[in-house]
Amino acid sequence: MSSLQPVRGTHDLMFDDIRRHRLVQAKFAALAAHYGYSEITTPIFEATDVFARTLGDTTDIVTKEMYTFETKGGESVTLRPEGTAGVARAFISEGLTQQTPLKFFYHGPMFRHERPQKGRQRQFHQIGAELLGVPGPQGDVEVIALADHTLRELNLSGHITLELNSLGDTESRAAYRAVLIDFLFGHREKLSAESRERLEKNPLRVLDSKEPADKEIVVSAPRFPDYLNQTSRDFFKAVQDGLNNLGIFFKLNSSLVRGLDYYSHTAFEFTTEALGAQGTVLAGGRYDGLIKQMGGPPTAGIGWAAGVERLAMLLSDLPPLPRPIAMIPVGESEDAIAQKLSHRLRNSGFNIDIGYSGNMGKRMKRANKLNARVALIIGEDEVKQSVVTVRQLDSGEQSRVAMADLESHLDLYR
């Protein structure tokens, strides 16, 4: 037996696992279309600058988690750790700046060098939505509504909570940054080495720290909402009013700070207690400064992403698979006609499973294992009479049907 195994932090998707992934993706894609979103697929790797410039040089993603390598041509490229920066790059490079508002949705693999654990892999999958060119709070409400609708469509909303906060506009963030720096410098010696470094470069990052000592200090830190200017307060109130108007329940969380540099105003997370420490299943916010930061024109943006692995873990029982029809040639001499009939029926849209070898008893066991609804038995007598014995596997009833009439007869078992 080979000793080859998947690389640590990756896993094979098959059987029910892949069905759960497909179910999440399919339901989300259908809903996104209802909201007027178009699908986009960006490259799995981008120029490193796409992520390093936008995610911030003090984030864990950039400093610890990105898979970055040099191409044979000497270019630095990075496997995408998230989806928003790639969509923003496409918005600029594809010349879409005059076509706003634009609505995109995506799904696909992302890559981060994290410690693998339940619900977190180094190659993982996300679904996400981005709304570009809508500066008003109605954009926030619609994007959050799509997220909420997606979770409801997956029957997950019963044990998931929407948490909401405002990061304010540039003026509000500057005011908060000043008081936060004063507070943190008063506790500088107790901060972790990493947070002391962040304090010099981007003090808001300290609020994201997972270090116990840092978290204890942050509990007493000034609250972001207390430093919002009137414009930011009005914007946040409009978002809350819009969600209330749609009947979308939320709770305010003043400590919720998205971990990326380009966020402003609305930040939100859908959380659950069903996954232990990995409680966030969907998160997003407004990023009005991102596209300008990447070299494009000032363009409003808001979006979210959700981990497919985490959503899949929360799904209840999968819907049953369609029951196939088993094609069973009695002997080798009937194989050719069984294959020809199988090909014909598949072209007519039927799910046909044909055993490759073994006697009739063995092939019937396979049919039962597959939960086949019907077995089509072809023996020497059937070939002579141009018929097929159709056996209903639930009841055991059987009848002979002319080969020419199979499609119309099997329509009863679709």
LUMMAR-653670 format. One record per residue (C-alpha): x negated, y, z; residue number from 1. Coordinates in nm, 4 decimals, always signed. Example, Ala and Ser with C-alpha at 12.3 -4.5 7.8 and 13.67 -1.06 7.14 Angstrom:
LUMMAR-653670
SITE          X          Y          Z     k
SITE    -1.2300    -0.4500    +0.7800     1
SITE    -1.3670    -0.1060    +0.7140     2
end
This chain:
LUMMAR-653670
SITE          X          Y          Z     k
SITE    +0.0000    +0.0000    +0.0000     1
SITE    -0.1343    +0.3433    -0.0941     2
SITE    -0.2528    +0.5724    +0.1839     3
SITE    -0.1444    +0.8807    -0.0127     4
SITE    +0.1061    +1.0940    +0.1790     5
SITE    +0.2739    +1.4306    +0.1153     6
SITE    +0.0566    +1.7258    +0.2139     7
SITE    +0.1267    +1.8361    +0.5715     8
SITE    +0.4211    +2.0734    +0.5799     9
SITE    +0.5765    +1.9394    +0.2590    10
SITE    +0.8338    +1.6680    +0.2090    11
SITE    +1.0068    +1.4717    -0.0640    12
SITE    +1.3715    +1.5475    -0.1317    13
SITE    +1.5872    +1.2527    -0.2353    14
SITE    +1.9178    +1.0798    -0.1665    15
SITE    +2.1335    +1.2736    +0.0828    16
SITE    +1.8626    +1.5363    +0.1428    17
SITE    +1.8668    +1.6536    -0.2168    18
SITE    +2.2464    +1.6372    -0.2221    19
SITE    +2.2603    +1.8729    +0.0755    20
SITE    +2.0222    +2.1138    -0.0970    21
SITE    +2.2233    +2.1036    -0.4184    22
SITE    +2.5459    +2.1615    -0.2282    23
SITE    +2.4048    +2.4754    -0.0618    24
SITE    +2.2694    +2.6071    -0.3915    25
SITE    +2.5832    +2.5294    -0.5914    26
SITE    +2.8261    +2.6882    -0.3456    27
SITE    +2.6062    +2.9964    -0.3138    28
SITE    +2.5662    +3.0342    -0.6909    29
SITE    +2.9419    +3.0113    -0.7428    30
SITE    +3.0094    +3.2723    -0.4742    31
SITE    +2.7374    +3.5077    -0.5999    32
SITE    +2.9052    +3.5034    -0.9414    33
SITE    +3.2361    +3.6020    -0.7771    34
SITE    +3.0566    +3.9059    -0.6347    35
SITE    +2.9091    +3.9987    -0.9736    36
SITE    +2.5515    +3.8821    -0.9126    37
SITE    +2.3310    +3.7481    -1.1929    38
SITE    +2.0746    +3.4751    -1.1406    39
SITE    +1.7045    +3.5572    -1.1547    40
SITE    +1.4043    +3.3249    -1.1378    41
SITE    +1.0675    +3.4874    -1.0751    42
SITE    +0.7325    +3.3049    -1.1037    43
SITE    +0.6296    +3.0841    -0.8145    44
SITE    +0.3005    +3.2747    -0.7975    45
SITE    +0.2340    +3.6451    -0.8394    46
SITE    -0.0635    +3.8766    -0.8282    47
SITE    -0.1648    +3.8890    -0.4624    48
SITE    -0.1090    +4.2650    -0.4557    49
SITE    +0.2653    +4.2139    -0.5048    50
SITE    +0.2860    +4.0694    -0.1538    51
SITE    -0.0156    +4.2237    +0.0216    52
SITE    +0.0955    +4.5807    -0.0588    53
SITE    +0.4626    +4.5275    +0.0200    54
SITE    +0.4633    +4.2955    +0.3197    55
SITE    +0.2063    +4.4998    +0.5087    56
SITE    -0.1503    +4.4123    +0.5981    57
SITE    -0.0634    +4.3548    +0.9639    58
SITE    +0.2139    +4.1006    +0.9137    59
SITE    +0.1593    +3.7369    +1.0019    60
SITE    +0.2626    +3.6482    +0.6477    61
SITE    -0.0268    +3.8416    +0.4927    62
SITE    -0.2903    +3.7865    +0.7600    63
SITE    -0.2255    +3.4172    +0.8329    64
SITE    +0.0316    +3.2492    +0.6137    65
SITE    -0.0137    +3.3299    +0.2440    66
SITE    -0.1508    +3.0695    +0.0053    67
SITE    -0.3924    +3.2840    -0.1961    68
SITE    -0.6453    +3.1598    -0.4491    69
SITE    -0.8573    +3.2821    -0.7373    70
SITE    -0.7750    +3.1786    -1.0928    71
SITE    -1.0368    +3.0664    -1.3434    72
SITE    -1.0166    +3.4168    -1.4873    73
SITE    -1.1095    +3.5701    -1.1521    74
SITE    -0.7635    +3.7020    -1.0625    75
SITE    -0.6279    +3.6743    -0.7091    76
SITE    -0.2836    +3.5148    -0.7084    77
SITE    -0.0552    +3.4062    -0.4257    78
SITE    +0.2206    +3.1483    -0.4009    79
SITE    +0.5312    +3.3479    -0.3189    80
SITE    +0.6051    +3.3566    +0.0566    81
SITE    +0.9430    +3.5283    +0.0049    82
SITE    +1.1691    +3.6384    -0.2793    83
SITE    +1.2336    +4.0115    -0.2472    84
SITE    +0.8930    +4.1420    -0.3573    85
SITE    +0.9034    +3.9322    -0.6758    86
SITE    +1.2493    +4.0626    -0.7651    87
SITE    +1.1305    +4.4194    -0.7062    88
SITE    +0.8254    +4.3576    -0.9248    89
SITE    +1.0499    +4.2228    -1.2013    90
SITE    +1.2729    +4.5302    -1.1696    91
SITE    +0.9699    +4.7491    -1.2434    92
SITE    +0.7814    +4.5384    -1.4982    93
SITE    +1.0901    +4.4449    -1.7016    94
SITE    +1.1909    +4.8099    -1.7359    95
SITE    +1.5224    +4.7799    -1.5529    96
SITE    +1.5064    +5.1122    -1.3705    97
SITE    +1.7732    +5.2734    -1.5929    98
SITE    +2.0200    +4.9859    -1.5478    99
SITE    +2.1155    +5.0263    -1.1827   100
SITE    +2.3102    +4.9163    -0.9970   101
SITE    +2.1737    +4.5647    -1.0412   102
SITE    +2.2761    +4.2523    -0.8530   103
SITE    +2.0523    +3.9462    -0.8464   104
SITE    +2.0664    +3.6109    -0.6705   105
SITE    +1.8002    +3.3393    -0.6623   106
SITE    +1.7063    +3.0058    -0.5170   107
SITE    +1.3797    +2.8150    -0.5156   108
SITE    +1.0673    +2.7130    -0.3251   109
SITE    +0.8579    +2.9483    -0.1097   110
SITE    +0.5225    +2.8832    +0.0567   111
SITE    +0.3808    +2.9819    +0.3945   112
SITE    +0.0949    +2.8261    +0.5907   113
SITE    +0.2839    +2.7876    +0.9182   114
SITE    +0.2798    +2.5171    +1.1833   115
SITE    +0.5340    +2.2623    +1.0572   116
SITE    +0.8300    +2.2014    +1.2857   117
SITE    +1.2013    +2.1297    +1.2709   118
SITE    +1.3558    +2.3521    +1.0047   119
SITE    +1.0207    +2.5042    +0.9042   120
SITE    +0.7927    +2.3632    +0.6356   121
SITE    +0.4968    +2.5010    +0.4426   122
SITE    +0.6867    +2.4511    +0.1207   123
SITE    +1.0455    +2.5453    +0.1919   124
SITE    +1.3438    +2.6635    -0.0104   125
SITE    +1.5493    +2.9789    +0.0045   126
SITE    +1.8647    +3.1239    -0.1410   127
SITE    +1.8835    +3.5010    -0.1551   128
SITE    +2.0618    +3.8057    -0.2917   129
SITE    +1.9337    +4.1533    -0.3792   130
SITE    +2.1364    +4.4676    -0.4597   131
SITE    +1.9341    +4.7457    -0.6226   132
SITE    +2.0334    +5.1067    -0.6814   133
SITE    +2.3161    +5.1471    -0.4270   134
SITE    +2.2064    +5.3921    -0.1536   135
SITE    +2.5380    +5.4044    +0.0312   136
SITE    +2.6597    +5.1851    +0.3185   137
SITE    +2.9137    +5.0120    +0.0939   138
SITE    +2.6167    +4.8218    -0.0502   139
SITE    +2.5218    +4.6955    +0.2946   140
SITE    +2.8788    +4.5843    +0.3613   141
SITE    +2.9040    +4.3927    +0.0336   142
SITE    +2.5704    +4.2161    +0.0773   143
SITE    +2.6547    +4.1120    +0.4323   144
SITE    +3.0000    +4.0018    +0.3159   145
SITE    +2.8400    +3.7738    +0.0561   146
SITE    +2.6182    +3.6237    +0.3271   147
SITE    +2.9121    +3.5718    +0.5611   148
SITE    +3.1230    +3.4228    +0.2803   149
SITE    +2.8423    +3.1816    +0.1899   150
SITE    +2.8233    +3.0515    +0.5459   151
SITE    +3.2014    +3.0186    +0.5647   152
SITE    +3.2077    +2.8314    +0.2337   153
SITE    +2.9582    +2.5859    +0.3847   154
SITE    +3.1796    +2.5521    +0.6952   155
SITE    +2.9003    +2.6886    +0.9138   156
SITE    +3.0518    +3.0116    +1.0436   157
SITE    +3.1984    +2.8508    +1.3557   158
SITE    +2.8646    +2.8320    +1.5382   159
SITE    +2.6752    +3.1171    +1.3706   160
SITE    +2.6658    +3.4790    +1.4935   161
SITE    +2.5949    +3.7929    +1.2892   162
SITE    +2.3578    +4.0269    +1.4762   163
SITE    +2.3247    +4.3855    +1.3544   164
SITE    +2.0910    +4.6797    +1.4142   165
SITE    +1.9804    +5.0025    +1.2491   166
SITE    +1.6171    +5.0913    +1.1858   167
SITE    +1.7169    +5.4430    +1.0775   168
SITE    +1.5768    +5.6599    +0.8016   169
SITE    +1.2174    +5.7806    +0.7708   170
SITE    +1.2707    +6.0642    +1.0186   171
SITE    +1.4244    +5.8345    +1.2785   172
SITE    +1.1516    +5.5762    +1.2389   173
SITE    +0.8852    +5.8450    +1.2859   174
SITE    +1.0518    +5.9656    +1.6063   175
SITE    +1.0804    +5.6146    +1.7424   176
SITE    +0.7269    +5.5276    +1.6395   177
SITE    +0.5909    +5.8194    +1.8446   178
SITE    +0.7652    +5.7197    +2.1680   179
SITE    +0.6876    +5.3516    +2.1118   180
SITE    +0.3161    +5.4284    +2.0756   181
SITE    +0.3205    +5.6247    +2.4023   182
SITE    +0.4938    +5.3369    +2.5778   183
SITE    +0.2676    +5.0648    +2.4388   184
SITE    -0.0521    +5.2549    +2.5113   185
SITE    +0.0581    +5.2605    +2.8735   186
SITE    +0.0532    +4.8776    +2.8658   187
SITE    -0.2349    +4.8359    +2.6234   188
SITE    -0.4567    +4.6297    +2.8521   189
SITE    -0.1822    +4.3711    +2.9031   190
SITE    -0.1082    +4.3293    +2.5320   191
SITE    -0.2491    +4.0399    +2.3339   192
SITE    -0.5536    +4.1090    +2.1169   193
SITE    -0.3376    +4.0826    +1.8082   194
SITE    -0.0843    +4.3345    +1.9388   195
SITE    -0.3601    +4.5764    +2.0377   196
SITE    -0.4758    +4.5642    +1.6760   197
SITE    -0.1203    +4.6162    +1.5536   198
SITE    -0.0828    +4.9115    +1.7887   199
SITE    -0.3517    +5.0905    +1.5899   200
SITE    -0.2110    +5.0077    +1.2456   201
SITE    +0.1641    +4.9518    +1.2798   202
SITE    +0.3076    +4.9599    +1.6328   203
SITE    +0.6505    +4.8353    +1.5210   204
SITE    +0.4847    +4.4992    +1.4610   205
SITE    +0.4350    +4.4584    +1.8359   206
SITE    +0.8120    +4.4219    +1.8672   207
SITE    +0.7855    +4.1046    +1.6549   208
SITE    +0.5185    +3.9431    +1.8736   209
SITE    +0.5789    +3.5860    +1.9873   210
SITE    +0.3202    +3.6063    +2.2669   211
SITE    +0.4874    +3.5675    +2.6100   212
SITE    +0.2946    +3.8593    +2.7629   213
SITE    +0.3889    +4.0889    +2.4747   214
SITE    +0.7528    +3.9835    +2.4885   215
SITE    +0.7640    +4.0669    +2.8593   216
SITE    +0.6352    +4.4177    +2.7899   217
SITE    +0.8643    +4.4751    +2.4917   218
SITE    +1.1736    +4.4058    +2.7054   219
SITE    +1.1189    +4.7459    +2.8712   220
SITE    +1.0272    +4.9313    +2.5500   221
SITE    +1.2337    +5.2283    +2.4282   222
SITE    +1.5413    +5.1242    +2.2282   223
SITE    +1.5486    +5.2032    +1.8587   224
SITE    +1.9153    +5.3185    +1.8532   225
SITE    +1.8376    +5.5934    +2.1070   226
SITE    +1.6179    +5.7706    +1.8507   227
SITE    +1.8421    +5.7617    +1.5446   228
SITE    +1.9207    +6.1030    +1.3936   229
SITE    +2.2771    +6.1945    +1.3028   230
SITE    +2.2382    +6.0865    +0.9412   231
SITE    +2.1250    +5.7405    +1.0503   232
SITE    +2.3998    +5.7162    +1.3119   233
SITE    +2.6632    +5.8054    +1.0526   234
SITE    +2.5235    +5.5509    +0.8076   235
SITE    +2.5236    +5.2749    +1.0686   236
SITE    +2.8763    +5.3607    +1.1805   237
SITE    +2.9963    +5.3377    +0.8188   238
SITE    +2.8423    +4.9898    +0.7907   239
SITE    +3.0121    +4.8776    +1.1114   240
SITE    +3.3452    +5.0261    +1.0024   241
SITE    +3.3161    +4.8482    +0.6679   242
SITE    +3.2512    +4.5117    +0.8323   243
SITE    +3.5391    +4.5639    +1.0742   244
SITE    +3.7629    +4.6484    +0.7796   245
SITE    +3.6774    +4.3096    +0.6243   246
SITE    +3.7293    +4.1231    +0.9503   247
SITE    +3.3622    +4.0228    +0.9748   248
SITE    +3.2661    +3.9826    +1.3398   249
SITE    +2.9229    +4.1036    +1.4536   250
SITE    +2.7363    +4.1945    +1.7678   251
SITE    +2.4837    +4.4729    +1.8058   252
SITE    +2.1266    +4.3789    +1.8894   253
SITE    +1.9054    +4.6807    +1.9522   254
SITE    +1.5895    +4.4644    +1.9655   255
SITE    +1.6399    +4.3271    +1.6146   256
SITE    +1.3537    +4.4605    +1.4008   257
SITE    +1.2832    +4.3047    +1.0636   258
SITE    +0.9202    +4.2002    +1.0297   259
SITE    +0.8435    +4.3678    +0.6960   260
SITE    +0.7216    +4.7214    +0.6261   261
SITE    +0.9769    +4.8189    +0.3658   262
SITE    +1.2943    +4.7906    +0.5755   263
SITE    +1.5076    +5.0901    +0.6828   264
SITE    +1.8608    +5.1470    +0.8105   265
SITE    +2.0545    +4.8188    +0.8338   266
SITE    +1.8877    +4.5031    +0.9630   267
SITE    +2.0834    +4.1846    +1.0248   268
SITE    +2.0471    +3.8175    +1.1112   269
SITE    +2.2845    +3.5236    +1.1272   270
SITE    +2.1725    +3.3073    +1.4173   271
SITE    +2.2688    +2.9756    +1.5725   272
SITE    +2.1787    +2.7781    +1.8836   273
SITE    +2.2168    +2.4470    +1.7001   274
SITE    +1.8559    +2.4398    +1.5728   275
SITE    +1.6633    +2.5139    +1.8895   276
SITE    +1.3823    +2.7661    +1.8517   277
SITE    +1.4474    +2.8105    +1.4794   278
SITE    +1.7724    +2.9952    +1.5429   279
SITE    +1.7788    +3.2327    +1.2440   280
SITE    +1.9425    +3.0804    +0.9379   281
SITE    +1.9861    +3.3963    +0.7270   282
SITE    +1.8327    +3.7410    +0.7576   283
SITE    +1.7968    +4.0612    +0.5614   284
SITE    +1.8231    +4.4370    +0.5537   285
SITE    +1.7852    +4.7581    +0.3583   286
SITE    +1.4528    +4.8355    +0.1885   287
SITE    +1.4913    +5.1748    +0.0188   288
SITE    +1.1157    +5.2406    +0.0182   289
SITE    +0.9985    +4.9148    -0.1394   290
SITE    +1.0172    +4.9844    -0.5117   291
SITE    +0.8548    +5.3278    -0.4795   292
SITE    +0.5805    +5.1674    -0.2700   293
SITE    +0.5202    +4.9237    -0.5574   294
SITE    +0.4796    +5.2038    -0.8110   295
SITE    +0.8345    +5.2320    -0.9391   296
SITE    +1.0830    +5.5186    -0.9030   297
SITE    +1.2596    +5.5693    -0.5688   298
SITE    +1.5309    +5.3023    -0.5713   299
SITE    +1.7619    +5.1906    -0.2946   300
SITE    +1.7732    +4.8211    -0.2168   301
SITE    +1.9289    +4.5781    +0.0262   302
SITE    +1.9236    +4.1993    +0.0363   303
SITE    +1.8914    +3.8813    +0.2360   304
SITE    +1.7480    +3.5318    +0.2221   305
SITE    +1.8420    +3.2062    +0.3912   306
SITE    +1.6430    +2.8882    +0.4459   307
SITE    +1.8037    +2.6001    +0.2595   308
SITE    +1.6449    +2.3399    +0.4879   309
SITE    +1.8016    +2.5017    +0.7930   310
SITE    +2.1420    +2.5378    +0.6297   311
SITE    +2.1261    +2.1769    +0.5090   312
SITE    +2.0539    +2.0561    +0.8627   313
SITE    +2.3737    +2.2227    +0.9823   314
SITE    +2.6015    +2.0762    +0.7178   315
SITE    +2.8658    +1.8315    +0.8284   316
SITE    +2.9373    +1.5130    +0.6336   317
SITE    +2.8717    +1.5326    +0.2630   318
SITE    +3.1595    +1.4763    +0.0213   319
SITE    +3.1610    +1.1191    -0.1114   320
SITE    +2.9746    +1.0451    -0.4307   321
SITE    +3.1815    +0.9624    -0.7400   322
SITE    +3.2323    +0.5862    -0.7529   323
SITE    +3.0626    +0.4369    -1.0598   324
SITE    +3.1792    +0.1627    -1.2931   325
SITE    +2.9632    -0.1507    -1.2895   326
SITE    +2.8852    -0.3167    -1.6240   327
SITE    +2.8172    -0.6872    -1.5655   328
SITE    +2.7020    -0.9100    -1.8520   329
SITE    +2.7365    -1.2737    -1.7438   330
SITE    +2.4269    -1.3918    -1.9293   331
SITE    +2.1344    -1.2665    -2.1349   332
SITE    +2.3218    -1.3214    -2.4599   333
SITE    +2.5747    -1.0541    -2.3531   334
SITE    +2.3130    -0.7931    -2.2589   335
SITE    +2.3048    -0.6243    -2.5990   336
SITE    +2.6785    -0.5700    -2.6228   337
SITE    +2.6911    -0.4588    -2.2564   338
SITE    +2.4279    -0.1963    -2.3271   339
SITE    +2.6139    -0.0772    -2.6371   340
SITE    +2.9411    -0.0488    -2.4447   341
SITE    +2.7654    +0.1312    -2.1579   342
SITE    +2.6170    +0.3817    -2.3990   343
SITE    +2.9584    +0.4438    -2.5563   344
SITE    +3.1304    +0.4927    -2.2214   345
SITE    +2.8580    +0.7245    -2.0894   346
SITE    +2.9011    +0.9380    -2.4001   347
SITE    +3.2691    +0.9590    -2.3052   348
SITE    +3.1821    +1.0902    -1.9574   349
SITE    +3.2012    +0.7754    -1.7443   350
SITE    +2.9452    +0.6892    -1.4751   351
SITE    +2.8200    +0.3458    -1.5737   352
SITE    +2.5720    +0.1329    -1.3796   353
SITE    +2.4377    -0.1748    -1.5548   354
SITE    +2.2307    -0.4389    -1.3786   355
SITE    +1.9001    -0.5149    -1.5468   356
SITE    +1.8647    -0.8763    -1.4411   357
SITE    +2.0040    -1.1514    -1.2212   358
SITE    +2.3027    -1.3821    -1.2291   359
SITE    +2.6604    -1.2631    -1.1982   360
SITE    +2.6661    -1.3073    -0.8205   361
SITE    +2.3603    -1.0880    -0.7776   362
SITE    +2.5021    -0.8229    -1.0070   363
SITE    +2.8350    -0.8218    -0.8219   364
SITE    +2.6480    -0.7656    -0.4947   365
SITE    +2.4783    -0.4661    -0.6539   366
SITE    +2.8167    -0.3345    -0.7692   367
SITE    +2.9519    -0.3580    -0.4143   368
SITE    +2.6421    -0.1921    -0.2720   369
SITE    +2.6934    +0.0995    -0.5112   370
SITE    +3.0571    +0.1246    -0.4000   371
SITE    +3.1680    +0.0772    -0.7587   372
SITE    +3.5378    +0.1171    -0.8188   373
SITE    +3.5587    -0.1215    -1.1157   374
SITE    +3.3451    -0.4007    -1.2607   375
SITE    +3.3464    -0.4648    -1.6346   376
SITE    +3.2607    -0.8318    -1.6872   377
SITE    +3.1435    -0.9526    -2.0274   378
SITE    +3.0953    -1.3230    -2.0835   379
SITE    +3.0958    -1.5552    -2.3831   380
SITE    +3.4796    -1.5712    -2.4010   381
SITE    +3.5116    -1.1898    -2.3754   382
SITE    +3.2685    -1.1427    -2.6641   383
SITE    +3.4579    -1.3893    -2.8829   384
SITE    +3.7891    -1.2116    -2.8163   385
SITE    +3.6442    -0.8551    -2.8215   386
SITE    +3.7757    -0.7889    -2.4724   387
SITE    +3.6338    -0.6997    -2.1327   388
SITE    +3.7475    -0.8359    -1.7968   389
SITE    +3.8248    -0.5348    -1.5785   390
SITE    +3.8094    -0.6170    -1.2077   391
SITE    +3.9265    -0.3665    -0.9463   392
SITE    +3.6767    -0.4177    -0.6666   393
SITE    +3.8997    -0.2850    -0.3861   394
SITE    +4.1927    -0.5165    -0.4559   395
SITE    +4.0273    -0.7949    -0.6552   396
SITE    +4.2909    -0.7626    -0.9272   397
SITE    +4.1674    -0.8098    -1.2794   398
SITE    +4.2894    -0.7973    -1.6360   399
SITE    +4.1514    -0.8211    -1.9868   400
SITE    +4.1320    -0.5067    -2.1951   401
SITE    +4.0389    -0.4753    -2.5613   402
SITE    +3.6933    -0.3228    -2.6045   403
SITE    +3.8424    -0.0673    -2.8411   404
SITE    +4.0853    +0.0500    -2.5691   405
SITE    +3.8374    +0.0762    -2.2794   406
SITE    +3.8189    +0.4565    -2.2636   407
SITE    +4.1936    +0.5067    -2.2345   408
SITE    +4.2242    +0.2269    -1.9762   409
SITE    +3.9331    +0.3525    -1.7642   410
SITE    +4.0780    +0.7030    -1.7547   411
SITE    +4.2920    +0.5619    -1.4732   412
SITE    +3.9777    +0.5230    -1.2589   413
SITE    +3.8077    +0.8561    -1.3100   414
end
